[in-house]
Amino acid sequence: MLTIHTADELRISWDADPLKDGAVAVEGDRVAGTGPLDVLLERFPGARVRSWPGTLGPALVHEDPLPEAPSPRERVHAVLKSGAAAVLQEHVDTPELRAAAQRNDIVVLARTRPTAIVALGRADLAVFDVDGACIATVCAGRLVHRRR
């Protein structure tokens, strides 16, 4: 099913100018399109729409050691709750952490890289409120964190 994620603002990259009422269409684990919400609704009739308060943009790369938690799964989930969908290889240094990252579709990178929302690229998205707190994280097209 195709889902359109929309927010008060969309940033294709975090250094790009915001687009008011922008949206990202996600099909499976890929970005099917970006642009104004009304344009995507017309292009993808019948799509499920998830509206978020705040700013929608590409998921982050978690550059630091994974947060401490009782289990590898919880350490990875803490990363997802921060708005990241990628971690650095040097911080995923045990078989248990690598397995937890893989099960959750976390990208493991040799080094950091800029993030952006790209047509047909992997659908890794994050939504942040005005205070910078993560409201939602989409990893490979799946909603993996939603603040209630």
TIRO-2110 file (N, C-alpha, C; in Angstrom, 1 decimal):
// TIRO-2110
0.8, -1.2, 0.0, N, 1, A
0.0, 0.0, 0.0, CA, 1, A
0.9, 1.2, 0.0, C, 1, A
0.5, 2.2, -0.7, N, 2, A
1.2, 3.5, -0.8, CA, 2, A
0.7, 4.4, 0.3, C, 2, A
1.7, 5.0, 1.0, N, 3, A
1.4, 5.9, 2.1, CA, 3, A
2.0, 7.3, 1.8, C, 3, A
1.3, 8.3, 2.0, N, 4, A
1.8, 9.7, 1.9, CA, 4, A
2.0, 10.2, 3.3, C, 4, A
3.2, 10.6, 3.6, N, 5, A
3.6, 11.3, 4.9, CA, 5, A
3.6, 12.8, 4.6, C, 5, A
2.9, 13.5, 5.4, N, 6, A
2.9, 15.0, 5.3, CA, 6, A
3.1, 15.6, 6.6, C, 6, A
3.6, 16.8, 6.6, N, 7, A
3.9, 17.6, 7.8, CA, 7, A
3.7, 19.1, 7.5, C, 7, A
3.8, 19.9, 8.5, N, 8, A
3.8, 21.3, 8.4, CA, 8, A
4.8, 21.8, 7.4, C, 8, A
6.0, 21.2, 7.4, N, 9, A
7.1, 21.5, 6.5, CA, 9, A
7.8, 20.2, 6.1, C, 9, A
8.3, 20.3, 4.8, N, 10, A
9.1, 19.2, 4.3, CA, 10, A
10.4, 19.7, 3.9, C, 10, A
11.5, 19.0, 4.3, N, 11, A
12.8, 19.3, 3.9, CA, 11, A
13.4, 18.1, 3.2, C, 11, A
13.7, 18.2, 1.9, N, 12, A
14.3, 17.1, 1.2, CA, 12, A
15.7, 16.8, 1.7, C, 12, A
16.4, 17.8, 2.2, N, 13, A
17.6, 17.6, 3.0, CA, 13, A
17.6, 18.6, 4.1, C, 13, A
18.3, 18.4, 5.2, N, 14, A
18.2, 19.3, 6.3, CA, 14, A
18.8, 20.6, 6.1, C, 14, A
19.6, 20.8, 5.0, N, 15, A
20.1, 22.2, 4.7, CA, 15, A
19.2, 22.8, 3.6, C, 15, A
18.2, 22.2, 3.1, N, 16, A
17.3, 22.7, 2.0, CA, 16, A
16.3, 23.6, 2.6, C, 16, A
15.8, 24.5, 1.8, N, 17, A
14.7, 25.4, 2.3, CA, 17, A
13.4, 24.5, 2.5, C, 17, A
12.6, 24.8, 3.5, N, 18, A
11.4, 24.0, 3.8, CA, 18, A
10.3, 24.3, 2.7, C, 18, A
9.5, 23.3, 2.5, N, 19, A
8.3, 23.4, 1.6, CA, 19, A
7.1, 23.2, 2.5, C, 19, A
6.3, 24.3, 2.6, N, 20, A
5.1, 24.3, 3.4, CA, 20, A
4.1, 23.2, 2.9, C, 20, A
3.5, 22.5, 3.8, N, 21, A
2.5, 21.4, 3.4, CA, 21, A
3.1, 20.5, 2.4, C, 21, A
4.4, 20.1, 2.5, N, 22, A
5.0, 19.2, 1.6, CA, 22, A
4.7, 17.8, 2.1, C, 22, A
5.0, 16.8, 1.2, N, 23, A
4.7, 15.4, 1.5, CA, 23, A
5.7, 14.5, 0.7, C, 23, A
5.7, 13.3, 1.2, N, 24, A
6.5, 12.2, 0.6, CA, 24, A
5.6, 11.0, 0.5, C, 24, A
5.6, 10.5, -0.8, N, 25, A
4.8, 9.3, -1.0, CA, 25, A
5.8, 8.1, -0.9, C, 25, A
5.4, 7.1, -0.2, N, 26, A
6.2, 5.9, 0.1, CA, 26, A
5.5, 4.7, -0.4, C, 26, A
6.1, 3.9, -1.2, N, 27, A
5.6, 2.6, -1.7, CA, 27, A
6.6, 1.5, -1.3, C, 27, A
6.2, 0.6, -0.5, N, 28, A
7.2, -0.4, 0.0, CA, 28, A
8.3, 0.3, 0.8, C, 28, A
9.5, 0.0, 0.4, N, 29, A
10.6, 0.6, 1.1, CA, 29, A
11.2, 1.8, 0.3, C, 29, A
10.5, 2.3, -0.7, N, 30, A
11.1, 3.3, -1.6, CA, 30, A
10.2, 4.6, -1.6, C, 30, A
10.9, 5.7, -1.9, N, 31, A
10.2, 7.0, -2.1, CA, 31, A
9.6, 7.0, -3.5, C, 31, A
8.3, 7.1, -3.6, N, 32, A
7.6, 7.2, -4.9, CA, 32, A
7.4, 8.6, -5.4, C, 32, A
7.6, 9.6, -4.5, N, 33, A
7.5, 11.0, -5.0, CA, 33, A
7.5, 11.9, -3.8, C, 33, A
7.8, 13.2, -4.1, N, 34, A
7.8, 14.2, -3.1, CA, 34, A
7.2, 15.5, -3.8, C, 34, A
6.7, 16.4, -2.9, N, 35, A
6.1, 17.6, -3.4, CA, 35, A
5.0, 18.1, -2.5, C, 35, A
4.2, 19.1, -3.0, N, 36, A
3.1, 19.6, -2.3, CA, 36, A
2.1, 18.4, -2.1, C, 36, A
1.4, 18.4, -0.9, N, 37, A
0.5, 17.4, -0.6, CA, 37, A
-0.6, 17.3, -1.6, C, 37, A
-1.2, 18.4, -2.1, N, 38, A
-2.3, 18.3, -3.1, CA, 38, A
-1.8, 17.7, -4.4, C, 38, A
-0.6, 17.9, -4.8, N, 39, A
-0.1, 17.3, -6.0, CA, 39, A
0.0, 15.7, -5.8, C, 39, A
0.6, 15.3, -4.7, N, 40, A
0.7, 13.9, -4.4, CA, 40, A
-0.6, 13.2, -4.3, C, 40, A
-1.6, 13.9, -3.7, N, 41, A
-2.9, 13.2, -3.5, CA, 41, A
-3.6, 13.0, -4.9, C, 41, A
-3.3, 14.0, -5.8, N, 42, A
-3.8, 13.8, -7.2, CA, 42, A
-3.1, 12.7, -7.9, C, 42, A
-1.8, 12.6, -7.7, N, 43, A
-1.0, 11.6, -8.4, CA, 43, A
-1.2, 10.2, -7.9, C, 43, A
-1.5, 10.1, -6.6, N, 44, A
-1.7, 8.8, -5.9, CA, 44, A
-3.1, 8.8, -5.3, C, 44, A
-4.2, 8.7, -6.0, N, 45, A
-5.5, 8.7, -5.4, CA, 45, A
-5.7, 7.4, -4.6, C, 45, A
-6.3, 7.5, -3.5, N, 46, A
-6.6, 6.4, -2.6, CA, 46, A
-5.4, 6.0, -1.7, C, 46, A
-4.4, 6.8, -1.7, N, 47, A
-3.2, 6.5, -0.8, CA, 47, A
-3.6, 6.8, 0.6, C, 47, A
-3.1, 6.1, 1.5, N, 48, A
-3.2, 6.4, 3.0, CA, 48, A
-2.4, 7.6, 3.3, C, 48, A
-2.9, 8.5, 4.1, N, 49, A
-2.2, 9.7, 4.4, CA, 49, A
-1.9, 9.8, 5.9, C, 49, A
-0.7, 10.0, 6.3, N, 50, A
-0.3, 10.2, 7.7, CA, 50, A
0.2, 11.6, 7.8, C, 50, A
-0.5, 12.4, 8.6, N, 51, A
-0.2, 13.8, 8.8, CA, 51, A
0.5, 13.9, 10.2, C, 51, A
1.6, 14.7, 10.1, N, 52, A
2.4, 14.9, 11.3, CA, 52, A
2.6, 16.4, 11.6, C, 52, A
2.6, 16.8, 12.9, N, 53, A
2.9, 18.1, 13.2, CA, 53, A
4.4, 18.3, 13.2, C, 53, A
4.9, 19.4, 12.7, N, 54, A
6.4, 19.6, 12.7, CA, 54, A
7.0, 19.5, 11.3, C, 54, A
8.3, 19.1, 11.3, N, 55, A
9.0, 19.1, 10.1, CA, 55, A
9.4, 17.7, 9.7, C, 55, A
9.1, 17.3, 8.5, N, 56, A
9.4, 16.0, 7.9, CA, 56, A
10.7, 16.1, 7.0, C, 56, A
11.6, 15.2, 7.2, N, 57, A
12.8, 15.2, 6.4, CA, 57, A
13.5, 13.8, 6.4, C, 57, A
14.7, 13.8, 5.9, N, 58, A
15.3, 12.5, 5.8, CA, 58, A
15.7, 12.0, 7.2, C, 58, A
15.7, 10.7, 7.5, N, 59, A
16.2, 10.2, 8.7, CA, 59, A
17.7, 10.5, 8.9, C, 59, A
18.1, 10.5, 10.1, N, 60, A
19.5, 10.9, 10.4, CA, 60, A
20.4, 9.7, 10.4, C, 60, A
21.7, 10.0, 10.5, N, 61, A
22.8, 9.0, 10.7, CA, 61, A
23.2, 9.2, 12.2, C, 61, A
23.1, 8.2, 13.0, N, 62, A
23.5, 8.2, 14.4, CA, 62, A
25.0, 8.0, 14.4, C, 62, A
25.7, 9.1, 14.7, N, 63, A
27.2, 9.0, 14.6, CA, 63, A
27.9, 8.6, 15.9, C, 63, A
27.2, 8.5, 17.0, N, 64, A
27.8, 8.2, 18.3, CA, 64, A
27.6, 6.8, 18.7, C, 64, A
28.2, 6.3, 19.8, N, 65, A
27.9, 5.0, 20.3, CA, 65, A
26.4, 4.9, 20.5, C, 65, A
25.9, 3.7, 20.3, N, 66, A
24.4, 3.4, 20.6, CA, 66, A
24.1, 3.7, 22.0, C, 66, A
23.0, 4.3, 22.3, N, 67, A
22.6, 4.5, 23.7, CA, 67, A
22.6, 3.2, 24.5, C, 67, A
23.0, 3.3, 25.8, N, 68, A
23.0, 2.2, 26.7, CA, 68, A
21.5, 1.8, 26.9, C, 68, A
21.3, 0.5, 27.0, N, 69, A
20.0, -0.1, 27.2, CA, 69, A
20.2, -1.6, 27.6, C, 69, A
19.2, -2.2, 28.2, N, 70, A
19.3, -3.6, 28.7, CA, 70, A
19.6, -4.6, 27.6, C, 70, A
19.2, -4.4, 26.3, N, 71, A
19.4, -5.4, 25.3, CA, 71, A
19.8, -4.7, 24.0, C, 71, A
20.4, -5.4, 23.1, N, 72, A
20.8, -4.9, 21.8, CA, 72, A
19.5, -4.3, 21.0, C, 72, A
18.4, -5.0, 21.1, N, 73, A
17.2, -4.6, 20.5, CA, 73, A
16.8, -3.2, 21.0, C, 73, A
16.9, -3.0, 22.3, N, 74, A
16.5, -1.7, 22.9, CA, 74, A
17.5, -0.6, 22.6, C, 74, A
18.7, -1.0, 22.4, N, 75, A
19.7, 0.0, 22.0, CA, 75, A
19.4, 0.5, 20.6, C, 75, A
19.1, -0.4, 19.7, N, 76, A
18.7, -0.1, 18.3, CA, 76, A
17.4, 0.7, 18.3, C, 76, A
16.5, 0.3, 19.1, N, 77, A
15.2, 1.1, 19.2, CA, 77, A
15.4, 2.5, 19.7, C, 77, A
16.4, 2.7, 20.6, N, 78, A
16.7, 4.1, 21.1, CA, 78, A
17.2, 4.9, 19.9, C, 78, A
18.0, 4.3, 19.0, N, 79, A
18.5, 5.0, 17.8, CA, 79, A
17.3, 5.5, 17.0, C, 79, A
16.4, 4.5, 16.7, N, 80, A
15.2, 4.8, 15.9, CA, 80, A
14.3, 5.9, 16.5, C, 80, A
14.2, 5.9, 17.9, N, 81, A
13.5, 7.0, 18.6, CA, 81, A
14.1, 8.3, 18.4, C, 81, A
15.4, 8.4, 18.1, N, 82, A
16.1, 9.7, 17.9, CA, 82, A
15.9, 10.2, 16.5, C, 82, A
15.3, 9.5, 15.6, N, 83, A
15.1, 9.9, 14.2, CA, 83, A
16.1, 9.4, 13.3, C, 83, A
17.0, 8.5, 13.7, N, 84, A
18.0, 8.0, 12.8, CA, 84, A
17.6, 6.6, 12.3, C, 84, A
18.1, 6.3, 11.1, N, 85, A
17.8, 5.0, 10.4, CA, 85, A
19.1, 4.4, 9.9, C, 85, A
20.2, 5.0, 10.4, N, 86, A
21.6, 4.6, 10.0, CA, 86, A
22.5, 4.8, 11.2, C, 86, A
23.5, 3.9, 11.3, N, 87, A
24.5, 4.0, 12.4, CA, 87, A
25.9, 3.7, 11.7, C, 87, A
26.9, 4.1, 12.5, N, 88, A
28.2, 3.9, 12.0, CA, 88, A
28.7, 2.5, 12.4, C, 88, A
29.4, 1.8, 11.5, N, 89, A
29.8, 0.4, 11.7, CA, 89, A
30.7, 0.3, 13.0, C, 89, A
31.5, 1.3, 13.3, N, 90, A
32.3, 1.2, 14.4, CA, 90, A
31.6, 1.1, 15.8, C, 90, A
30.3, 1.5, 15.7, N, 91, A
29.5, 1.4, 17.0, CA, 91, A
28.5, 0.2, 17.0, C, 91, A
28.5, -0.6, 16.0, N, 92, A
27.7, -1.8, 16.0, CA, 92, A
28.8, -2.9, 16.0, C, 92, A
29.4, -3.1, 17.1, N, 93, A
30.6, -3.9, 17.2, CA, 93, A
30.5, -5.3, 17.8, C, 93, A
29.2, -5.7, 18.0, N, 94, A
29.0, -7.1, 18.5, CA, 94, A
28.1, -7.8, 17.5, C, 94, A
28.1, -9.1, 17.5, N, 95, A
27.2, -9.9, 16.6, CA, 95, A
25.7, -9.6, 17.0, C, 95, A
25.5, -9.4, 18.3, N, 96, A
24.1, -9.1, 18.8, CA, 96, A
23.6, -7.8, 18.2, C, 96, A
24.5, -6.7, 18.3, N, 97, A
24.1, -5.4, 17.8, CA, 97, A
23.9, -5.4, 16.3, C, 97, A
24.8, -6.1, 15.6, N, 98, A
24.7, -6.2, 14.1, CA, 98, A
23.4, -6.9, 13.8, C, 98, A
23.0, -8.0, 14.5, N, 99, A
21.8, -8.7, 14.2, CA, 99, A
20.5, -7.8, 14.5, C, 99, A
20.6, -7.1, 15.6, N, 100, A
19.5, -6.2, 15.9, CA, 100, A
19.3, -5.1, 14.9, C, 100, A
20.4, -4.6, 14.4, N, 101, A
20.4, -3.5, 13.4, CA, 101, A
19.8, -4.1, 12.1, C, 101, A
20.2, -5.3, 11.7, N, 102, A
19.7, -5.9, 10.5, CA, 102, A
18.2, -6.2, 10.6, C, 102, A
17.8, -6.8, 11.7, N, 103, A
16.4, -7.1, 11.9, CA, 103, A
15.5, -5.9, 11.8, C, 103, A
16.0, -4.7, 12.1, N, 104, A
15.3, -3.5, 12.1, CA, 104, A
15.5, -2.6, 10.8, C, 104, A
16.2, -3.2, 9.9, N, 105, A
16.5, -2.5, 8.6, CA, 105, A
17.4, -1.2, 8.8, C, 105, A
18.1, -1.2, 9.9, N, 106, A
19.1, 0.0, 10.1, CA, 106, A
20.2, -0.2, 9.1, C, 106, A
20.6, 0.9, 8.5, N, 107, A
21.7, 0.9, 7.6, CA, 107, A
23.0, 1.1, 8.4, C, 107, A
24.0, 0.2, 8.1, N, 108, A
25.2, 0.3, 8.8, CA, 108, A
26.3, 0.9, 7.8, C, 108, A
26.8, 2.0, 8.2, N, 109, A
27.7, 2.8, 7.3, CA, 109, A
29.2, 2.7, 7.8, C, 109, A
30.1, 2.6, 6.8, N, 110, A
31.5, 2.7, 7.2, CA, 110, A
31.9, 4.1, 7.7, C, 110, A
31.2, 5.1, 7.1, N, 111, A
31.5, 6.5, 7.5, CA, 111, A
30.2, 7.3, 7.3, C, 111, A
30.1, 8.4, 8.0, N, 112, A
28.9, 9.2, 7.9, CA, 112, A
28.7, 9.8, 6.4, C, 112, A
27.5, 10.1, 6.1, N, 113, A
27.2, 10.7, 4.8, CA, 113, A
26.0, 11.7, 4.9, C, 113, A
25.9, 12.6, 4.0, N, 114, A
24.7, 13.5, 4.0, CA, 114, A
23.4, 12.6, 3.8, C, 114, A
22.3, 13.1, 4.3, N, 115, A
21.1, 12.4, 4.1, CA, 115, A
20.1, 13.3, 3.2, C, 115, A
19.3, 12.7, 2.4, N, 116, A
18.4, 13.4, 1.6, CA, 116, A
17.2, 12.4, 1.2, C, 116, A
16.1, 13.0, 0.9, N, 117, A
15.0, 12.2, 0.4, CA, 117, A
15.1, 12.2, -1.1, C, 117, A
15.2, 11.1, -1.7, N, 118, A
15.5, 11.0, -3.2, CA, 118, A
14.4, 10.1, -3.8, C, 118, A
13.9, 10.5, -5.0, N, 119, A
12.9, 9.7, -5.7, CA, 119, A
13.5, 8.3, -6.0, C, 119, A
12.8, 7.3, -5.7, N, 120, A
13.2, 5.9, -5.8, CA, 120, A
14.2, 5.4, -4.8, C, 120, A
14.7, 6.3, -3.9, N, 121, A
15.6, 6.0, -2.9, CA, 121, A
14.9, 5.3, -1.7, C, 121, A
15.7, 4.8, -0.8, N, 122, A
15.2, 4.1, 0.3, CA, 122, A
14.4, 5.1, 1.2, C, 122, A
13.2, 4.7, 1.6, N, 123, A
12.3, 5.6, 2.4, CA, 123, A
12.7, 5.6, 3.9, C, 123, A
13.7, 6.4, 4.2, N, 124, A
14.1, 6.7, 5.6, CA, 124, A
13.7, 8.1, 5.9, C, 124, A
12.7, 8.3, 6.8, N, 125, A
12.2, 9.6, 7.1, CA, 125, A
12.1, 9.8, 8.6, C, 125, A
12.1, 11.1, 9.0, N, 126, A
11.9, 11.4, 10.4, CA, 126, A
11.1, 12.7, 10.5, C, 126, A
10.4, 12.8, 11.5, N, 127, A
9.6, 14.0, 11.8, CA, 127, A
10.0, 14.6, 13.2, C, 127, A
10.3, 15.9, 13.2, N, 128, A
10.7, 16.5, 14.4, CA, 128, A
9.8, 17.7, 14.8, C, 128, A
9.5, 17.9, 16.1, N, 129, A
8.7, 19.0, 16.5, CA, 129, A
9.5, 20.2, 16.6, C, 129, A
8.9, 21.4, 17.0, N, 130, A
9.6, 22.6, 17.1, CA, 130, A
10.8, 22.7, 18.0, C, 130, A
10.8, 21.8, 19.0, N, 131, A
11.8, 21.7, 20.0, CA, 131, A
12.9, 20.7, 19.6, C, 131, A
12.8, 20.1, 18.4, N, 132, A
13.8, 19.2, 17.9, CA, 132, A
13.6, 17.7, 18.4, C, 132, A
12.5, 17.4, 19.1, N, 133, A
12.3, 16.1, 19.5, CA, 133, A
11.7, 15.3, 18.4, C, 133, A
12.1, 14.0, 18.3, N, 134, A
11.6, 13.2, 17.2, CA, 134, A
10.2, 12.7, 17.5, C, 134, A
9.3, 12.9, 16.6, N, 135, A
7.9, 12.5, 16.7, CA, 135, A
7.7, 11.2, 16.0, C, 135, A
8.3, 10.9, 14.9, N, 136, A
8.2, 9.7, 14.2, CA, 136, A
9.4, 9.4, 13.3, C, 136, A
9.6, 8.1, 13.2, N, 137, A
10.7, 7.6, 12.3, CA, 137, A
10.2, 6.5, 11.4, C, 137, A
10.5, 6.7, 10.1, N, 138, A
10.2, 5.7, 9.1, CA, 138, A
11.5, 5.1, 8.6, C, 138, A
11.6, 3.8, 8.7, N, 139, A
12.9, 3.1, 8.3, CA, 139, A
12.5, 2.1, 7.2, C, 139, A
13.1, 2.3, 6.0, N, 140, A
12.8, 1.4, 4.9, CA, 140, A
11.3, 1.3, 4.7, C, 140, A
10.6, 2.4, 4.8, N, 141, A
9.2, 2.5, 4.5, CA, 141, A
8.3, 2.1, 5.6, C, 141, A
8.8, 1.6, 6.7, N, 142, A
8.0, 1.1, 7.9, CA, 142, A
8.0, 2.2, 9.0, C, 142, A
6.9, 2.5, 9.5, N, 143, A
6.8, 3.4, 10.7, CA, 143, A
7.3, 2.6, 11.9, C, 143, A
8.5, 2.9, 12.4, N, 144, A
9.1, 2.1, 13.4, CA, 144, A
9.1, 2.9, 14.8, C, 144, A
8.8, 4.2, 14.8, N, 145, A
8.7, 4.9, 16.0, CA, 145, A
7.6, 6.0, 15.8, C, 145, A
6.8, 6.1, 16.8, N, 146, A
5.8, 7.2, 16.8, CA, 146, A
5.6, 7.6, 18.3, C, 146, A
5.9, 8.9, 18.5, N, 147, A
5.7, 9.4, 19.9, CA, 147, A
4.3, 9.6, 20.2, C, 147, A
3.8, 9.1, 21.3, N, 148, A
2.4, 9.2, 21.6, CA, 148, A
2.1, 10.4, 22.5, C, 148, A
END
